[in-house]
Amino acid sequence: MAYKNDNLSVLAYANGFTLWHYTTPDAAGTVDTAGYFDDAADMLRTCDMVLANTATGGSARAGLFLVDSASGGSVDVADMLRVGATDSD
């Protein structure tokens, strides 16, 4: 799949920082590929955070991406910091 603008929404904004939410059937490794969020380059800024639900069509994961860089129409996010480890119970 590819980035879909309809799946990105603002959760909070303050002091030049935006916390976003994004949901996608794409795996986290696909989402953190440089350029994945290029179509949102006019909205995302360096140091914004994206709370994400990934792989929603299969083995769903949740986590946090930090926007490493966003300039000149190009966006790169860091690898996802996963929320919720293996459920042992």
Secondary structure, DSSP 8 states (H G I E B T S, - for coil): ----GGGEEEEEEETTEEEEEEE-SS-HHHHTSTTTTGGGTTT--TT-EEEEEE-TTSS-EEEEEEEEEEETTEEEE---EEES-----
